[in-house]
């Protein structure tokens, strides 16, 4: 690989454009990649193998290269001597190479004709070189290899080489990805597939192997035809592949290639020999200050690494020899970054910092680099080298999105505490977290008495010091978790405006992180019903995960719409009025701050805030956000007291979550009783009204929607006129009736067009309702003050609004 003259930066891709093997014509890698996807970012649970392969190729785009020719020669030459290969080829015992020919069909009528002959060759190499005690080849073209993670995808690699021993969890005959040493994909020489399709299949097998063996650093795989073979390697920087090797012309190459991917030196195959299995427990052998530290864990991690390239973060709950429990986090960290334990030790050394809401560590340990595993004598400056890294962290409770055994008060208090921890580091050390997400906020380990659980903020591997000139604090949409990034970070996914004018050097600041806390709250309350609520009340139309994980442009438009219309935001059932109010108030605040930043970035001066400006104005922002959380906490406490009293008395406010749940239970019982009652013939049934039930309330107005400004416009989005609470029709849990939102689309002139298409959000304001002629709709909102059917939930709620007592 050629070296380059300029220094590396973490956000730049490896520029790779090369010609491809003569037997295949893949799509060329792009020279620069504006967005680098990871498997976990694209989706955590692909629906099909085809879907997963497509996303893996997106992840690897720009990071696929040839092995240096000398590297392949060295790998093969170091495996076996010429004499060893010749002795195998002369052996008559296995009958896989006879009369100077491989016993593999030269002109197969179908791909299936190649599976068993190649399988026999691989097993013969294993037997001859005495590797069969810990290695075994399997013909799996018609056998599903089950995943060791939560995916339910059937996948059948053509040939599967299993490994056994203390570094693998199961036996040689247990065909699972946790036992995979390598796979071989077989194709006839006249196949019509492009190279990318061949690579995608091998990449998927490598991804399954690395996900099931998360302590492994890389995987070798092979692609074979009846005449040629290719070596591939997948690691945390990308993929490498060799030229096609004609094993009929040079038979020893195939012997060496098979031995290479099965050889007894596990370190040369990416296996970490400091990690072993004992009594179905994973044992980590680490060092702290020169002293050995042994930690044991359940082999199944808290969450598996679902990508090939990147940090591949994975965590286990581990136990030390004293019976104390911790969290062990493993990552492949870019060599340009400071290890997390060094940042946390610096924080701990600073006097006066309250660490009660900050997740601290015990110690950390660095291991080998990807460049070393690739055998690089000189590392190119544009190569994104990574090192294996493990850090032992204090153990806390569940992640913030785990609501089992929690209350909505626990959630809000935990979020508030994490913000306090964030503020503490910002005020005392000017440390900015930059990766606030639902997995980086934890509940405390246990509650004290009847108090809420509380929370802590963890994972500081992407944090920076804002007062240091060398820190990489420029806005970068590739830093952090996209679903929770601020609108400004997503908006600035480019370096210039749509007219070609350069944008100023926009800094990632505390407001971006504070907005991420808001998106965590919003995400949870839209993706999950409230704690203790009936799961049957989950409304799929409120889900936002896919919308927030789109490309930066679309993700920005989706978030922008929620911020610009906070009065029309809906949450899932069971969250109550106080949480809803908190979400709305936070959205209003961040919409206001978003507008200010837009004016600075896209105004005439195009001047972003300096570090000094950011630090000076931060106190007010923290105060505002924390005041909103504290107000909500008091309101939730009052709600829960009222609900508790109502539950004990059997009566209460029909609008409270408790009473609504009880009402729904009664309605379900009534529905079951009704189903058991014989149905009257149609002639005996009397039609009471041709109009729809008044419980549905009036339809929204059909006034025209105001135009949304272009992303390059300095003007903040205009706030829409909100309907008053008194006239708003009510649904379950006091939610307002919403209609499908218009999607926001960029026109050629840079403005944004609002269309009545499936779009950014599910809510819409009065201007986006149905026409008055639709489904018996009425624009007469006074109907909501009339008395609906006696005993209905809608009548009780509307009666409360009007101040009268329900019948």
N, C-alpha and C positions, 0 to 999 in steps of 0.2 A: 504494500500500500504506500502510496506517495504521501509524504508529509506536506504540510501547508505552512504558510508564512505567518498566519495570524493566530491569535489565541482563541481558545474555545470558549463558547458561552453555552450554558445549559439549554437554552431554549431553541438552539439551532439544530436542524436535522443533519444527519450524515448525507452528504450529496453523493449519490451513487447512480451512475448511468453506465450500463455495460451491455455488450453484446451477449447473446444467450446461446445455450447449446444448440448445435445444428439440428437436433431432433425435436426441438420445441421452439415455439415463438411466443413468449409471454408478453404481457403488457409491460413496457419499460417502466422502471421506477422513476418517479418525478425527481427533479433536481432539488426542489425545495418543497416542503410540505407545510402548508399554512396551519393545518390542524392535524395533530397526531393522536389518533384514537387509541384507547386501550380496550381490551375485551370487557372489563368491568364497567367502563364508561358507556360503551355501546349498548350493552345490556348484560345483566347478570345471569339471565336464564334464556338462552336462545331457544327458539321453538323447535328448530330442526338442525340437523348436521349441516345442511346447505346454508342455512342462515348463519350458523357459527363460522363456517369456512369463509363466507363473504366478509364477515366482520374481522376475522383474523387477518385476511389479506389487506384490509384497510389499516389495521394496526401495524402490519409489517411494511407497508408501503414506504419506500425510501430507505429501508433498513435491511435490504437483502443484497448480498454481495457474493462474489466468488471467493472461495478459499484461495489464498496465494498458492501458486503452483508448488512452490518449495515446501509449503506447510503440508500439503497432502502427501508429497513424496516422503517427508520426514515421518509423518504419522504411520504410513504403511511400512516404511523400511524399519522402523523401531519395533514393529509388532513381531515379525517373524523373519528369520534369515532365509536366504535363497534355498539353503539346504533343507530347512524345515518344510518349506512349501513344496519342494521337489519330492521329498519323502512322502508327503500326504498324497500328492498327485500320482505317485507310483503305487500307492497302496491299493490292493485289490479287495480289501475287506469290505469297503462300503459301496463299491460299484457306482460311484457318482461321477467318476472321471475314468473313462475307458477308451483305449485306442486313441489316446491324445485328444479326446473330445469330452466335453461336459455332457452328461446324460440329461440334458434339458432340450426339449423339442426346438429345432431350428426354425420350423415353420408351423407354429401352433395354429390350429383351426379356431381356437377361442382362448381368451385370457385364462379361463379355468383350467386349461391344459397345463399351465405353467406352475400352478400353486404347489402341487405335491412334489414335483421334481426339484423345485428350488428349496422347498421345506426339507427334503432329504439331504440336499447339499449342506444346508446350514447345520442340521443336526449331526451330520458326518464330521464337520469341522469341530463341533463341540465335543463329540466323542473322542476323536483322534487326539485332540490336544488336552484331554482330561479336564474339560470344563463342565461336563454334563452333571456333575454333582451339585452345582449351583446355577446352571444355565440350562434352559430347555426351549426348543423351538416348537411353536404350535401353528398348525394350519387353521386360521380363524376366519377365513373368508365367509364362512356361513355361521359364525358364532358371535353373538353379541357380547361385547366386553362392557359390563356395567360400570357406571361412573361411581366414584367414591364421594362425589359431592351431591348437591340436591337436584342436579339436572336429571331429567328422565328422557334421555336421547339414546336411541339404539345406534351403536356404531360397530362396524365389523372391519378392523384392519385385515389386510390380506394375510400377513404372517406376523406373528407376535412372539417376541423373544422374552421369556420370563426369567426372573432372577430370584434366588433365595439366599438365606443367610441372615445374620443378625441386623443387617442394615435394611432389610425388607420385611414388611409386616406379616406377609402370609407365605404360603408354600408355592413350589414350582407349578403345581397343578391347579392352583386357585387363580383362574384367569380374571384378574382385575388390574386396573391401571396402577394400583399401588405396587404391583410386581413387575411392571414393564421395564425392561432394560432398553429395548429398541423395537422398532417395527419396520417391516419391509413392505412397500407398496409395489405391486406387480402390474405391468402393462405390456401388451404385445407391441412389437416394434412398429407396427403400422397403425397404432392408435391415433385417434383424431384429436385428442385432448391437448390443449396448450400447456405450456410449462406452469403457468399460474395455477391451473386446475390440479396438476400433479403436486405442486408445492403445497396447495391448500389442504389436500388430504393428509400429507405428511405433517403439516403444521398443526392440524387438528389433533392428530395422535400425540404430537409433542406437547401440545397444550394440556391434554388430558393427563399425560404422564406427569408433567410439572405440577398440575393442580393436585394430583393425588400423592405426589412426593414433594411437598413444598420446600423441603430442605435441600433439594437437588438444584444444581446451578445450570446445567445444560443437558441436552439430549442429542445423541447421534441417531439418525434414521437413514434408511437406504431406499432408493427407487431402482427397480430392475426391469429390464425387458429380457427377451430370450438371448440377447447378445451383449447388452451393455448395462452398466450399473453406475449409480451416482451416489455420493456421500453428501448428507445434509447435516447441519448442526443448528440447533435452536437454543439461544441463550437470552439473557435479559437485556441485550442490546439489539438483537435482531436475529437474522438467519444468514447462514453461509452455505454454499453448495459447491461441489467440485465440477470439473468437466466430466462428460461421459467417459467411462473407462470400458474399453472393449475387452471383456474377460475371455473371449474365445481366442483372441490374438495373444493376450498375456494372461493365462489361467491363474498365475500366482497372485494377480491383483485381487481376484475374487476371494481367494483364501485369506489374504491379508485383510481385506475389507470386512469380512465376516468376523475374523478374529478381533479386529479393532473394536467393533461395537459390542463385543462380548468378553473382552479380555478381563483377567482377574484383578487388575489395578482399578479399583472403584473410583479413586480420585480422578483418574484420566477419563472417566465416564460422567463426571459431574456429581458424584455421590459424596456427601459429607460424611467422612468416617468418624467424626466426633459425635455423631448421633446414631444411636442403636435402639433396637426394640428388645425389651425384657418384660416377659409376662404380659404381653399386649399393652405395654406402656412405652411411650417414647421417652428416651433418656438423652438429655443434652449434657455433654461434658464441656464445661466452660472454665475460664480462668478469671480470677479477680485478684489483682495485685500479686500475681505469681502463685496464688493458691488455687487448687482445684475447687470447682463448684459444680455439683451434680443436681440437675433439675429433672423431674419427671412430669409427664403430661399425658392426657388422653390423646391418642394419635390423631383424632379428628379435630382440626383447629376450630377456633371460634368462627372463622370464615376463611374459605380457601382463596388463594390467589388465582383469579380467573383469566389473567392475561399471560402472554409470553414475554413481551417486551415491557420494560418499565420497573417500577419499584417492587411490584408483586408483594405488597404488604400482607402479612399473615400473623395471627396471634394465637397463642395457646394459654390456658390457665395452667400454671406449673406449681409444683410443690417442692420445697427444698428438704434437706435431710432432717430439719427440725420440725417439719410439719406445717410450716408457714406457706401461704399461698401468694402468688404474684402473677403478673401478666408478662409473658415473654413475647416481644414483638420482633419480627424478622423482616428486613427489607434489603433490597439491592439499591444502595444509595449512590447517587452521582458523586464522583470523586471531587467535584467542585464544591460540594456542600459540607458544612460542619456537622459532624455526628451529633445526634440529638442529646446524648448524655453530656457532651461538653457544654451545650447551651444550658441545660438544666443545672449542671454543677455551677456555672457562672451565676445563675439566678439564685441558687441556694446560698452562695457565698455573699450575696448582697444583703446587708443588714436592713431590717425594717420591712421586708416584703412578707405579706401575709400569704402563706402557702396553702391555706385551708381549702381553697377552691382551684388549686393548680396540681395537676397530676405529675408527681415527681418520680425519679428513677432510683434504682439501687446501683447499677453499673451498666456499662456497655462494652461490647467487644467487636472489633473489626476482623474480617477474614480476607480471603483472596479476592482479586480483581478479575473481571471478565477478560481484560487484555492479557493477563497472565495465562488464563485457561486457553485463550486463542493462540498462545505462543508468540505474541508480538514482542519483538526485540525493541522496536521503536513504536510508540503510540502516536498516531496522527493527531494533530491538534483539533481536528473536527470530529474525532471519535468520542462518542458519549460513554466513556468508561464508567463502570459501576463496581462497587465492592459489596460483598455480603456483610451484613451488619445485624447484630442482635443486641437488644437492650432489655434489661429486666426492670419492669415498672411496678410501682405499688398497685395492689389490686383494689379496685373499687366495685361498684355495682354494675347493673346492666347498662347498655347503651340507651340513650334518651328515647329512642323509638320503641323500646320494649315496654309495653304498658301493662303487662301481666302483674297483678298484685299492686298496681299503682293507682293513684287518683289524678284527676286533672290538676289538682293543687300541687302534687308531687312534680308533675311535668313543668309547670310554670315556675315553681321555686327552683328546680334544678337548672332551668335555663337562666333564671335571674342570677343564680350563684356563679354559673359559668361566665356570665358577662362581668360579674364583679372580679373574678380571677383574671379575665382578659384586661380589665381596667387597671388592676394592680400591676401587672407586668408593663402595661403601657405607661402608666404614671411614674413608676419607679425605675424602669430600665429602657423605656421606649422600644419594647419588644412587641412586634406585630405577629400574630399567629399565622394568618393567611390560609388556613385550611379548616375553617369552622364548618362542621358537617354533623349529621345525625350519628355518625360513628365516633366522633371525637368529643362528644359530650356524654359523660357518664353520671348515673345516679350515685350517691354515696352508698357505701357498703351496707349500712343499716340505719334505720331511723332511731332517733332518741325519743323515747316515750311515744306521745301522739303527734309529734312534730313531723312536718314533711321530710322527705328523704334528703333533699338538697342535691347539689351537683358539683362536678369538677370538670375542668377543661383539660384535655390531654392532647398528645401528638404534636410535638413542637419541631418536627423534622423539617418543616418548610418555613419556620419562623425566621425573622430578620430583625436587625437593630436599625431602627429608622434614622438614628442620628449618626450613622456611619456612612461615609461617602461610598465605600466599596460595596455596600449591601445592594442586592438586586431587588429593589423595591418598586421598580416600574410595574405598572399594571400589565399583567400577563394572564390571559384567559386560560392558559394551559397549566397555571398554578392553582391548586385547590380542586374542589369537587364541583363540577359544573352545575349540578342541580341546586346548589346553595350559593353560587357566586352572585355578587351584586349586579344590578342592571348596568352600572357604569363599566364594570370589568367586561361584561359581555358586549356592551356597545363599542368598546375600544378593542375589538378583536382585530383591528387593522391599524396600520401606521399612518394612514392618510384618509382624508374625506373622499366622498364619491366623486368630487371634482378634481381630485389629485393634489389637494393642498395638504401639507404635512400636519399631523396633529402634534400638540405639545407633549413634553415628557410627563405623562400622567402617572402619578404615584399611587400605588396600592396603599390605602390608609385605613385608619381605625373605623371610619364610617362604612367601608366595604365589609369589614368583618362584622360590624354591628348589624348591617343589613343581612348578612349570612345567618345570624341568629334568628332574625325574623323569618327567613325562608325555611329554616329548620322547623320552627313552630308552625308555619303555614303548611309545610309539607306533611307533617304528622297529622294535623287536624283535617287535612283533605284526603289522606291516604288511609286513615284509620278511624273507626268510630270511637267515641269517648270511652274511657275505662269503665268496664262493667256494662256497657251498652250491648244490645242485641246485634250480633253480627249480620243478621238478616236485614238490618236497616241500612247496610252499607250501600252507597249510591255510586255506581261506577262512573257516572257522568262527571263526578267531581274529582276524579283522579287527575294528577298533574305530573306524575313522574316522567312520562314520555315527552310531555311538552317542555319540561325543564332540562331534558337531556338531549334536545335537538342540537343542531349546529348553533354556534354562538349568535348568529344573526336572528334565527327564529326564536331561540331561547330568550333573547333580549325582548323581542316583540311580545312574547307571551307574558313575561314578567312585567313589562311596561304597562300592559293593559290592566293587570291586577292592581298595580300601584295607582294607576290613574282613575280607577273606579272602585275605591275601597268600600264605599257604601253598599255595593252590590255583590260583595263576597259572601259565598256560602261555605259552611263547614259541614263535616259529617255529623250525624246524629250524636247526641250525648255530651256535647262540649259545653253547653250552657251559655248564658248571655255574657258573663264576665269574660270568658275566653274570646268570644266573638268580638266584644268591644275592644279587647286588647289587640287582636289582629287588625281590626279596622284602624285604630289609632296609630299603630306602628306603621301601617301602610301609608297613612296620611303623612306621617313624619318623613318617611324615607322618600316618598314622592316629592315632597317639598325640597329635601336635600338633593335629590336627583336633579331637579330643575335648576338648582343653583350651580351644580357642577356642569351641567350641559351648557349653561350660559358662559361659564369660564372657558370650557373646552372649545366650543363652536362659535363663540362670540367674535367680535372684530379683532380683539387683542390675541385670542387663542393662547391664553396664558393659564397654565394649571397651577395649583397651589404648591408652594414650596414646603419643605419639611418643617420649617419654622412656623409657617401659617397653619399647617395641619395640627401640630402639637399645641399651638396657642388656642385654637378653637375647639379642641377635643373635650374639654371639661364640660362644656354646655351640652354636647351631644350625649355623653355618657349619662349626665344628670337627667336629661329628658327621657331617655330610653328606660333607665332604671326607675324613674318615677312612674312611668306607665306600667311597668311590671309590678311595682309595689302596690299601686292602686288596684290592679287586677287581683293580686294575691288577697288583699283585704276583701274585695268583692266576692271572690270564690269562697273564702272562709265563711262569709255570711250566707252565701247560697247553700253551702254544704250543711251549715247549722240548721237552716230552714228545712232542707230536704230530710235531715235526720229526724227533726221534730215531726215532719209530715209523715215520715215512714212509720214512726212509733204510734201516731194517732190514727193512721189510715186515711187521713185527709190531707188536703193541702192545695197549693197553687197548681192549677192544671197545666201551667206553662213550664213548670220545673221539670228537669230531666227525670227525676224520680217518679213524679206523677204521670208523666208521659209514658214512661216505661210500663207503669202499672196499667194505664189506660190501654196501651197496645196489647198487653197480655190479656186483658179482658176482651178486647176486640177479637183477638185470635181465637179465644175460647168460644165467643159468640159465632164466629165464622165456622168453626168446626161443628157447632150445634146446628147451624143453618144447613150445612152440607148433609147432615144426617137426616134432615127433614125432607119428606117427599115433596117433589116439585109440582106445583099446580100446573094444569094445562094452560096454554097461552090464552085460550078463550076465557078462562076464569080470572086472568090477571088484568088489573085495571091500570091503565097508564095515567100517572099522576101529573106529569108535566113534560113538555117537549124541550124545556130548557135544561141546561146543565145545572148541577147542584150549586147552591149559593156558597157551599163550603169552599169551592175552588177560588172564590174571590174574583175581583175584576182583573182583566188582562192589562198588561202594561201599555203605556202610551206608544204611539207609532211616530212620534216626532223624529225628524232627521237627526242622525248622529253627527256630532261635531267632528271636524277633520282632525286627525292626529298629526302633529308636525313631523317632518322628516327627522331621522336620527342625526343629521348634520345641522339641524336647526338649533339656534341658541335658546329658543323659547321653550319653556317647559310645557308638557302636555296640559291642555286645558281641562280643568275639573268639570265633570258633568253635573247637571242639576240632579240632586238626590230627592227621591220621593220621601215624604214625611212618614215617620213610623206609624202614625195613626191611620193613614190611608193605605199602607202597604199590606197586601194580602199575606196571610200567615200560612206557613207550612209547618212540618214537624220541627220541634225544638226552636220555635220562634223564628225560623228562617224566612227570608223574603222570597217571593216567587221570582225566579230568574228565567231567562230565555237563552238560547244558544248565542254565543258571542260571535261577532264578526271577526274574521281573521285580518291581520294587518299585513299588507303586501307593499313592497317597494315598487314605485313606478320608475320609469327610466330617468325622470328628472330628479330623482332623489326624494320625492315626497312619499308619504305613506297613504295607501288607499285602504279604506275600510270596506270590506265586502261581507255579505251575509253568508259566508262559507264556513265550514268547520274550521275553527281557528284557535287563537291563543288561549282563551279562557272559556269557561262554560257559563259565566255570568254575563249579564248585560244590563245596562241601565234602562230607563223608561224609553229611551229613544230607539231601543232595539227589540221592542216587543212584536207580537203578532199583529196582523191587521185586524181591524174591528170586525171584519166579516168572518174571521176564522173561528170555527167550532163554537159558535154562539157567544163569542166574546162580547164584553160590554165595556165602554169607556166611562160608565157612570160609577165612580168610586164611592158614591153615597150608599150603594147597596151594601157595602161592608158594615154599615151601621144598623142595618135591619137585623131582626132576630132570626137566625137560621133554625134548622131543626133542633128541637129540644133534646138535650143529652149528647149532642155531638161535640167533639173536641173543638171544632172550629167555633161553635156557638159560645163555648166557655171562654175561649181566648178573646173573641171579638167583644164579648160582654165585659171582660176585664178591661179592654181598651177603652170602651165607652163609659166605664165606671159603674155599670149596672151589675146586678147579681144574676148569674145564670139561673135559668129555671130548673 
